[in-house]
């Protein structure tokens, strides 16, 4: 079992929604693949999220099992 870490947004601009934001999971952009442990994947997500501002569209790092 291996894990992949990626980033994506959770909102999109939409003037018809409150605050101009509509919920939508964006396209995944992979940061790293083939991590051998969930602990490593969690640590990479934590570090990336700590060092990058999520911004208006809530860009965050996540992981998934490959």
PDB file of N, CA, C and O in Angstrom:
ATOM      1  N   UNK A   1       0.857  -1.175   0.000  1.00  0.00           N
ATOM      2  CA  UNK A   1       0.000   0.000   0.000  1.00  0.00           C
ATOM      3  C   UNK A   1       0.901   1.234   0.000  1.00  0.00           C
ATOM      4  O   UNK A   1       1.902   1.288   0.714  1.00  0.00           O
ATOM      5  N   UNK A   2       0.528   2.220  -0.810  1.00  0.00           N
ATOM      6  CA  UNK A   2       1.254   3.485  -0.821  1.00  0.00           C
ATOM      7  C   UNK A   2       0.244   4.629  -0.842  1.00  0.00           C
ATOM      8  O   UNK A   2      -0.955   4.423  -1.029  1.00  0.00           O
ATOM      9  N   UNK A   3       0.761   5.834  -0.645  1.00  0.00           N
ATOM     10  CA  UNK A   3      -0.087   7.010  -0.527  1.00  0.00           C
ATOM     11  C   UNK A   3       0.396   8.115  -1.450  1.00  0.00           C
ATOM     12  O   UNK A   3       1.585   8.221  -1.750  1.00  0.00           O
ATOM     13  N   UNK A   4      -0.538   8.930  -1.892  1.00  0.00           N
ATOM     14  CA  UNK A   4      -0.238  10.085  -2.730  1.00  0.00           C
ATOM     15  C   UNK A   4      -0.735  11.346  -2.024  1.00  0.00           C
ATOM     16  O   UNK A   4      -1.811  11.345  -1.425  1.00  0.00           O
ATOM     17  N   UNK A   5       0.046  12.411  -2.098  1.00  0.00           N
ATOM     18  CA  UNK A   5      -0.323  13.701  -1.516  1.00  0.00           C
ATOM     19  C   UNK A   5      -0.589  14.666  -2.670  1.00  0.00           C
ATOM     20  O   UNK A   5       0.171  14.733  -3.636  1.00  0.00           O
ATOM     21  N   UNK A   6      -1.678  15.405  -2.543  1.00  0.00           N
ATOM     22  CA  UNK A   6      -2.075  16.345  -3.593  1.00  0.00           C
ATOM     23  C   UNK A   6      -2.687  17.590  -2.974  1.00  0.00           C
ATOM     24  O   UNK A   6      -3.026  17.608  -1.791  1.00  0.00           O
ATOM     25  N   UNK A   7      -2.823  18.630  -3.786  1.00  0.00           N
ATOM     26  CA  UNK A   7      -3.535  19.840  -3.370  1.00  0.00           C
ATOM     27  C   UNK A   7      -4.761  20.002  -4.253  1.00  0.00           C
ATOM     28  O   UNK A   7      -4.791  19.533  -5.390  1.00  0.00           O
ATOM     29  N   UNK A   8      -5.756  20.665  -3.720  1.00  0.00           N
ATOM     30  CA  UNK A   8      -6.920  21.068  -4.506  1.00  0.00           C
ATOM     31  C   UNK A   8      -7.691  22.123  -3.722  1.00  0.00           C
ATOM     32  O   UNK A   8      -7.543  22.258  -2.507  1.00  0.00           O
ATOM     33  N   UNK A   9      -8.503  22.853  -4.443  1.00  0.00           N
ATOM     34  CA  UNK A   9      -9.360  23.860  -3.819  1.00  0.00           C
ATOM     35  C   UNK A   9     -10.709  23.220  -3.473  1.00  0.00           C
ATOM     36  O   UNK A   9     -11.061  22.156  -3.982  1.00  0.00           O
ATOM     37  N   UNK A  10     -11.451  23.901  -2.593  1.00  0.00           N
ATOM     38  CA  UNK A  10     -12.769  23.397  -2.185  1.00  0.00           C
ATOM     39  C   UNK A  10     -13.909  24.328  -2.545  1.00  0.00           C
ATOM     40  O   UNK A  10     -15.068  24.040  -2.246  1.00  0.00           O
ATOM     41  N   UNK A  11     -13.586  25.451  -3.189  1.00  0.00           N
ATOM     42  CA  UNK A  11     -14.595  26.417  -3.603  1.00  0.00           C
ATOM     43  C   UNK A  11     -14.281  26.921  -4.991  1.00  0.00           C
ATOM     44  O   UNK A  11     -13.140  26.842  -5.446  1.00  0.00           O
ATOM     45  N   UNK A  12     -15.311  27.449  -5.678  1.00  0.00           N
ATOM     46  CA  UNK A  12     -15.087  28.152  -6.943  1.00  0.00           C
ATOM     47  C   UNK A  12     -15.855  29.460  -6.891  1.00  0.00           C
ATOM     48  O   UNK A  12     -16.865  29.577  -6.196  1.00  0.00           O
ATOM     49  N   UNK A  13     -15.365  30.439  -7.634  1.00  0.00           N
ATOM     50  CA  UNK A  13     -16.036  31.732  -7.713  1.00  0.00           C
ATOM     51  C   UNK A  13     -17.386  31.555  -8.401  1.00  0.00           C
ATOM     52  O   UNK A  13     -17.477  30.915  -9.448  1.00  0.00           O
ATOM     53  N   UNK A  14     -18.437  32.127  -7.803  1.00  0.00           N
ATOM     54  CA  UNK A  14     -19.779  32.044  -8.378  1.00  0.00           C
ATOM     55  C   UNK A  14     -20.623  33.181  -7.808  1.00  0.00           C
ATOM     56  O   UNK A  14     -20.980  33.149  -6.631  1.00  0.00           O
ATOM     57  N   UNK A  15     -20.940  34.168  -8.611  1.00  0.00           N
ATOM     58  CA  UNK A  15     -21.679  35.335  -8.108  1.00  0.00           C
ATOM     59  C   UNK A  15     -23.097  35.014  -7.624  1.00  0.00           C
ATOM     60  O   UNK A  15     -23.702  35.821  -6.919  1.00  0.00           O
ATOM     61  N   UNK A  16     -23.627  33.855  -7.991  1.00  0.00           N
ATOM     62  CA  UNK A  16     -24.986  33.489  -7.582  1.00  0.00           C
ATOM     63  C   UNK A  16     -25.053  32.902  -6.172  1.00  0.00           C
ATOM     64  O   UNK A  16     -26.146  32.703  -5.642  1.00  0.00           O
ATOM     65  N   UNK A  17     -23.920  32.626  -5.568  1.00  0.00           N
ATOM     66  CA  UNK A  17     -23.872  32.027  -4.238  1.00  0.00           C
ATOM     67  C   UNK A  17     -23.486  33.069  -3.193  1.00  0.00           C
ATOM     68  O   UNK A  17     -22.860  34.077  -3.520  1.00  0.00           O
ATOM     69  N   UNK A  18     -23.866  32.821  -1.912  1.00  0.00           N
ATOM     70  CA  UNK A  18     -23.474  33.748  -0.842  1.00  0.00           C
ATOM     71  C   UNK A  18     -21.955  33.924  -0.819  1.00  0.00           C
ATOM     72  O   UNK A  18     -21.209  32.965  -1.015  1.00  0.00           O
ATOM     73  N   UNK A  19     -21.513  35.132  -0.582  1.00  0.00           N
ATOM     74  CA  UNK A  19     -20.087  35.484  -0.551  1.00  0.00           C
ATOM     75  C   UNK A  19     -19.388  35.228  -1.882  1.00  0.00           C
ATOM     76  O   UNK A  19     -18.162  35.319  -1.955  1.00  0.00           O
ATOM     77  N   UNK A  20     -20.139  34.911  -2.936  1.00  0.00           N
ATOM     78  CA  UNK A  20     -19.549  34.692  -4.246  1.00  0.00           C
ATOM     79  C   UNK A  20     -18.786  33.394  -4.391  1.00  0.00           C
ATOM     80  O   UNK A  20     -17.983  33.251  -5.313  1.00  0.00           O
ATOM     81  N   UNK A  21     -19.020  32.433  -3.490  1.00  0.00           N
ATOM     82  CA  UNK A  21     -18.308  31.158  -3.514  1.00  0.00           C
ATOM     83  C   UNK A  21     -19.285  29.991  -3.528  1.00  0.00           C
ATOM     84  O   UNK A  21     -20.224  29.938  -2.733  1.00  0.00           O
ATOM     85  N   UNK A  22     -19.050  29.065  -4.438  1.00  0.00           N
ATOM     86  CA  UNK A  22     -19.855  27.847  -4.548  1.00  0.00           C
ATOM     87  C   UNK A  22     -18.979  26.646  -4.181  1.00  0.00           C
ATOM     88  O   UNK A  22     -17.839  26.568  -4.640  1.00  0.00           O
ATOM     89  N   UNK A  23     -19.478  25.703  -3.365  1.00  0.00           N
ATOM     90  CA  UNK A  23     -18.668  24.533  -3.027  1.00  0.00           C
ATOM     91  C   UNK A  23     -18.350  23.703  -4.275  1.00  0.00           C
ATOM     92  O   UNK A  23     -19.241  23.388  -5.063  1.00  0.00           O
ATOM     93  N   UNK A  24     -17.093  23.358  -4.441  1.00  0.00           N
ATOM     94  CA  UNK A  24     -16.689  22.482  -5.542  1.00  0.00           C
ATOM     95  C   UNK A  24     -15.268  21.998  -5.287  1.00  0.00           C
ATOM     96  O   UNK A  24     -14.350  22.796  -5.099  1.00  0.00           O
ATOM     97  N   UNK A  25     -15.103  20.688  -5.284  1.00  0.00           N
ATOM     98  CA  UNK A  25     -13.760  20.112  -5.151  1.00  0.00           C
ATOM     99  C   UNK A  25     -13.033  20.291  -6.478  1.00  0.00           C
ATOM    100  O   UNK A  25     -13.497  19.822  -7.517  1.00  0.00           O
ATOM    101  N   UNK A  26     -11.890  20.972  -6.436  1.00  0.00           N
ATOM    102  CA  UNK A  26     -11.123  21.245  -7.644  1.00  0.00           C
ATOM    103  C   UNK A  26     -10.290  20.051  -8.095  1.00  0.00           C
ATOM    104  O   UNK A  26     -10.297  18.992  -7.469  1.00  0.00           O
ATOM    105  N   UNK A  27      -9.581  20.248  -9.185  1.00  0.00           N
ATOM    106  CA  UNK A  27      -8.703  19.219  -9.750  1.00  0.00           C
ATOM    107  C   UNK A  27      -7.527  18.960  -8.812  1.00  0.00           C
ATOM    108  O   UNK A  27      -6.981  19.887  -8.214  1.00  0.00           O
ATOM    109  N   UNK A  28      -7.152  17.711  -8.693  1.00  0.00           N
ATOM    110  CA  UNK A  28      -6.021  17.324  -7.860  1.00  0.00           C
ATOM    111  C   UNK A  28      -4.708  17.625  -8.582  1.00  0.00           C
ATOM    112  O   UNK A  28      -4.541  17.298  -9.757  1.00  0.00           O
ATOM    113  N   UNK A  29      -3.784  18.254  -7.859  1.00  0.00           N
ATOM    114  CA  UNK A  29      -2.431  18.484  -8.348  1.00  0.00           C
ATOM    115  C   UNK A  29      -1.500  17.737  -7.398  1.00  0.00           C
ATOM    116  O   UNK A  29      -1.377  18.103  -6.229  1.00  0.00           O
ATOM    117  N   UNK A  30      -0.855  16.704  -7.894  1.00  0.00           N
ATOM    118  CA  UNK A  30      -0.066  15.829  -7.029  1.00  0.00           C
ATOM    119  C   UNK A  30       1.269  16.450  -6.657  1.00  0.00           C
ATOM    120  O   UNK A  30       1.987  16.979  -7.505  1.00  0.00           O
ATOM    121  N   UNK A  31       1.588  16.376  -5.365  1.00  0.00           N
ATOM    122  CA  UNK A  31       2.866  16.843  -4.846  1.00  0.00           C
ATOM    123  C   UNK A  31       3.864  15.692  -4.768  1.00  0.00           C
ATOM    124  O   UNK A  31       5.043  15.856  -5.084  1.00  0.00           O
ATOM    125  N   UNK A  32       3.384  14.538  -4.349  1.00  0.00           N
ATOM    126  CA  UNK A  32       4.258  13.368  -4.219  1.00  0.00           C
ATOM    127  C   UNK A  32       3.415  12.101  -4.249  1.00  0.00           C
ATOM    128  O   UNK A  32       2.299  12.056  -3.731  1.00  0.00           O
ATOM    129  N   UNK A  33       3.979  11.080  -4.868  1.00  0.00           N
ATOM    130  CA  UNK A  33       3.312   9.773  -4.949  1.00  0.00           C
ATOM    131  C   UNK A  33       4.260   8.702  -4.428  1.00  0.00           C
ATOM    132  O   UNK A  33       5.477   8.886  -4.386  1.00  0.00           O
ATOM    133  N   UNK A  34       3.666   7.572  -4.031  1.00  0.00           N
ATOM    134  CA  UNK A  34       4.468   6.433  -3.613  1.00  0.00           C
ATOM    135  C   UNK A  34       4.999   6.505  -2.194  1.00  0.00           C
ATOM    136  O   UNK A  34       5.952   5.806  -1.848  1.00  0.00           O
ATOM    137  N   UNK A  35       4.383   7.352  -1.363  1.00  0.00           N
ATOM    138  CA  UNK A  35       4.798   7.388   0.043  1.00  0.00           C
ATOM    139  C   UNK A  35       4.423   6.069   0.698  1.00  0.00           C
ATOM    140  O   UNK A  35       3.334   5.541   0.473  1.00  0.00           O
ATOM    141  N   UNK A  36       5.327   5.543   1.505  1.00  0.00           N
ATOM    142  CA  UNK A  36       5.140   4.197   2.045  1.00  0.00           C
ATOM    143  C   UNK A  36       4.257   4.120   3.273  1.00  0.00           C
ATOM    144  O   UNK A  36       3.780   3.040   3.620  1.00  0.00           O
ATOM    145  N   UNK A  37       4.027   5.256   3.948  1.00  0.00           N
ATOM    146  CA  UNK A  37       3.191   5.174   5.150  1.00  0.00           C
ATOM    147  C   UNK A  37       2.200   6.330   5.212  1.00  0.00           C
ATOM    148  O   UNK A  37       2.441   7.417   4.687  1.00  0.00           O
ATOM    149  N   UNK A  38       1.088   6.059   5.867  1.00  0.00           N
ATOM    150  CA  UNK A  38       0.080   7.095   6.091  1.00  0.00           C
ATOM    151  C   UNK A  38       0.671   8.206   6.945  1.00  0.00           C
ATOM    152  O   UNK A  38       0.345   9.378   6.753  1.00  0.00           O
ATOM    153  N   UNK A  39       1.528   7.851   7.875  1.00  0.00           N
ATOM    154  CA  UNK A  39       2.178   8.847   8.735  1.00  0.00           C
ATOM    155  C   UNK A  39       3.000   9.842   7.900  1.00  0.00           C
ATOM    156  O   UNK A  39       2.963  11.046   8.156  1.00  0.00           O
ATOM    157  N   UNK A  40       3.733   9.345   6.912  1.00  0.00           N
ATOM    158  CA  UNK A  40       4.513  10.222   6.033  1.00  0.00           C
ATOM    159  C   UNK A  40       3.590  11.137   5.227  1.00  0.00           C
ATOM    160  O   UNK A  40       3.881  12.321   5.058  1.00  0.00           O
ATOM    161  N   UNK A  41       2.490  10.594   4.734  1.00  0.00           N
ATOM    162  CA  UNK A  41       1.536  11.385   3.959  1.00  0.00           C
ATOM    163  C   UNK A  41       0.910  12.467   4.835  1.00  0.00           C
ATOM    164  O   UNK A  41       0.785  13.614   4.407  1.00  0.00           O
ATOM    165  N   UNK A  42       0.523  12.115   6.039  1.00  0.00           N
ATOM    166  CA  UNK A  42      -0.056  13.100   6.958  1.00  0.00           C
ATOM    167  C   UNK A  42       0.944  14.206   7.275  1.00  0.00           C
ATOM    168  O   UNK A  42       0.586  15.383   7.308  1.00  0.00           O
ATOM    169  N   UNK A  43       2.194  13.825   7.506  1.00  0.00           N
ATOM    170  CA  UNK A  43       3.229  14.809   7.838  1.00  0.00           C
ATOM    171  C   UNK A  43       3.456  15.775   6.677  1.00  0.00           C
ATOM    172  O   UNK A  43       3.597  16.978   6.895  1.00  0.00           O
ATOM    173  N   UNK A  44       3.492  15.263   5.450  1.00  0.00           N
ATOM    174  CA  UNK A  44       3.680  16.126   4.285  1.00  0.00           C
ATOM    175  C   UNK A  44       2.506  17.093   4.139  1.00  0.00           C
ATOM    176  O   UNK A  44       2.710  18.276   3.866  1.00  0.00           O
ATOM    177  N   UNK A  45       1.286  16.602   4.319  1.00  0.00           N
ATOM    178  CA  UNK A  45       0.102  17.473   4.262  1.00  0.00           C
ATOM    179  C   UNK A  45       0.173  18.550   5.335  1.00  0.00           C
ATOM    180  O   UNK A  45      -0.061  19.728   5.064  1.00  0.00           O
ATOM    181  N   UNK A  46       0.493  18.139   6.539  1.00  0.00           N
ATOM    182  CA  UNK A  46       0.568  19.081   7.656  1.00  0.00           C
ATOM    183  C   UNK A  46       1.594  20.179   7.363  1.00  0.00           C
ATOM    184  O   UNK A  46       1.306  21.362   7.545  1.00  0.00           O
ATOM    185  N   UNK A  47       2.778  19.793   6.914  1.00  0.00           N
ATOM    186  CA  UNK A  47       3.824  20.768   6.617  1.00  0.00           C
ATOM    187  C   UNK A  47       3.404  21.704   5.493  1.00  0.00           C
ATOM    188  O   UNK A  47       3.588  22.917   5.595  1.00  0.00           O
ATOM    189  N   UNK A  48       2.839  21.149   4.417  1.00  0.00           N
ATOM    190  CA  UNK A  48       2.429  21.977   3.283  1.00  0.00           C
ATOM    191  C   UNK A  48       1.355  22.969   3.718  1.00  0.00           C
ATOM    192  O   UNK A  48       1.446  24.157   3.409  1.00  0.00           O
ATOM    193  N   UNK A  49       0.341  22.487   4.432  1.00  0.00           N
ATOM    194  CA  UNK A  49      -0.753  23.363   4.870  1.00  0.00           C
ATOM    195  C   UNK A  49      -0.268  24.434   5.845  1.00  0.00           C
ATOM    196  O   UNK A  49      -0.778  25.554   5.842  1.00  0.00           O
ATOM    197  N   UNK A  50       0.701  24.098   6.665  1.00  0.00           N
ATOM    198  CA  UNK A  50       1.244  25.061   7.623  1.00  0.00           C
ATOM    199  C   UNK A  50       2.006  26.176   6.899  1.00  0.00           C
ATOM    200  O   UNK A  50       2.015  27.318   7.359  1.00  0.00           O
ATOM    201  N   UNK A  51       2.640  25.852   5.782  1.00  0.00           N
ATOM    202  CA  UNK A  51       3.500  26.801   5.085  1.00  0.00           C
ATOM    203  C   UNK A  51       2.861  27.481   3.881  1.00  0.00           C
ATOM    204  O   UNK A  51       3.521  28.266   3.199  1.00  0.00           O
ATOM    205  N   UNK A  52       1.589  27.198   3.605  1.00  0.00           N
ATOM    206  CA  UNK A  52       0.890  27.802   2.471  1.00  0.00           C
ATOM    207  C   UNK A  52      -0.468  28.327   2.934  1.00  0.00           C
ATOM    208  O   UNK A  52      -1.227  27.623   3.600  1.00  0.00           O
ATOM    209  N   UNK A  53      -0.751  29.552   2.576  1.00  0.00           N
ATOM    210  CA  UNK A  53      -2.043  30.158   2.901  1.00  0.00           C
ATOM    211  C   UNK A  53      -3.139  29.512   2.052  1.00  0.00           C
ATOM    212  O   UNK A  53      -2.988  29.395   0.836  1.00  0.00           O
ATOM    213  N   UNK A  54      -4.220  29.100   2.670  1.00  0.00           N
ATOM    214  CA  UNK A  54      -5.307  28.427   1.942  1.00  0.00           C
ATOM    215  C   UNK A  54      -6.016  29.372   0.969  1.00  0.00           C
ATOM    216  O   UNK A  54      -6.493  28.942  -0.082  1.00  0.00           O
ATOM    217  N   UNK A  55      -6.083  30.645   1.318  1.00  0.00           N
ATOM    218  CA  UNK A  55      -6.701  31.634   0.437  1.00  0.00           C
ATOM    219  C   UNK A  55      -8.212  31.500   0.337  1.00  0.00           C
ATOM    220  O   UNK A  55      -8.834  30.675   1.006  1.00  0.00           O
ATOM    221  N   UNK A  56      -8.773  32.328  -0.508  1.00  0.00           N
ATOM    222  CA  UNK A  56     -10.233  32.418  -0.653  1.00  0.00           C
ATOM    223  C   UNK A  56     -10.867  31.100  -1.100  1.00  0.00           C
ATOM    224  O   UNK A  56     -11.978  30.782  -0.676  1.00  0.00           O
ATOM    225  N   UNK A  57     -10.183  30.328  -1.946  1.00  0.00           N
ATOM    226  CA  UNK A  57     -10.760  29.093  -2.478  1.00  0.00           C
ATOM    227  C   UNK A  57     -10.399  27.866  -1.638  1.00  0.00           C
ATOM    228  O   UNK A  57     -10.735  26.740  -2.006  1.00  0.00           O
ATOM    229  N   UNK A  58      -9.724  28.079  -0.524  1.00  0.00           N
ATOM    230  CA  UNK A  58      -9.368  27.019   0.423  1.00  0.00           C
ATOM    231  C   UNK A  58      -8.517  25.916  -0.226  1.00  0.00           C
ATOM    232  O   UNK A  58      -8.903  24.747  -0.247  1.00  0.00           O
ATOM    233  N   UNK A  59      -7.354  26.316  -0.752  1.00  0.00           N
ATOM    234  CA  UNK A  59      -6.394  25.383  -1.333  1.00  0.00           C
ATOM    235  C   UNK A  59      -5.671  24.662  -0.202  1.00  0.00           C
ATOM    236  O   UNK A  59      -5.010  25.290   0.626  1.00  0.00           O
ATOM    237  N   UNK A  60      -5.803  23.332  -0.174  1.00  0.00           N
ATOM    238  CA  UNK A  60      -5.211  22.542   0.912  1.00  0.00           C
ATOM    239  C   UNK A  60      -4.613  21.249   0.376  1.00  0.00           C
ATOM    240  O   UNK A  60      -5.021  20.739  -0.667  1.00  0.00           O
ATOM    241  N   UNK A  61      -3.632  20.730   1.118  1.00  0.00           N
ATOM    242  CA  UNK A  61      -3.036  19.439   0.793  1.00  0.00           C
ATOM    243  C   UNK A  61      -3.834  18.335   1.473  1.00  0.00           C
ATOM    244  O   UNK A  61      -4.285  18.482   2.608  1.00  0.00           O
ATOM    245  N   UNK A  62      -3.998  17.225   0.755  1.00  0.00           N
ATOM    246  CA  UNK A  62      -4.693  16.035   1.262  1.00  0.00           C
ATOM    247  C   UNK A  62      -3.910  14.814   0.795  1.00  0.00           C
ATOM    248  O   UNK A  62      -2.946  14.930   0.039  1.00  0.00           O
ATOM    249  N   UNK A  63      -4.336  13.647   1.255  1.00  0.00           N
ATOM    250  CA  UNK A  63      -3.702  12.420   0.751  1.00  0.00           C
ATOM    251  C   UNK A  63      -4.745  11.359   0.487  1.00  0.00           C
ATOM    252  O   UNK A  63      -5.867  11.412   0.989  1.00  0.00           O
ATOM    253  N   UNK A  64      -4.335  10.383  -0.325  1.00  0.00           N
ATOM    254  CA  UNK A  64      -5.206   9.254  -0.639  1.00  0.00           C
ATOM    255  C   UNK A  64      -4.348   8.010  -0.788  1.00  0.00           C
ATOM    256  O   UNK A  64      -3.148   8.090  -1.052  1.00  0.00           O
ATOM    257  N   UNK A  65      -4.978   6.872  -0.617  1.00  0.00           N
ATOM    258  CA  UNK A  65      -4.296   5.604  -0.844  1.00  0.00           C
ATOM    259  C   UNK A  65      -4.235   5.344  -2.337  1.00  0.00           C
ATOM    260  O   UNK A  65      -5.206   5.572  -3.059  1.00  0.00           O
ATOM    261  N   UNK A  66      -3.087   4.865  -2.793  1.00  0.00           N
ATOM    262  CA  UNK A  66      -2.940   4.553  -4.221  1.00  0.00           C
ATOM    263  C   UNK A  66      -3.174   3.077  -4.464  1.00  0.00           C
ATOM    264  O   UNK A  66      -3.095   2.620  -5.604  1.00  0.00           O
TER     265      UNK A  66
END
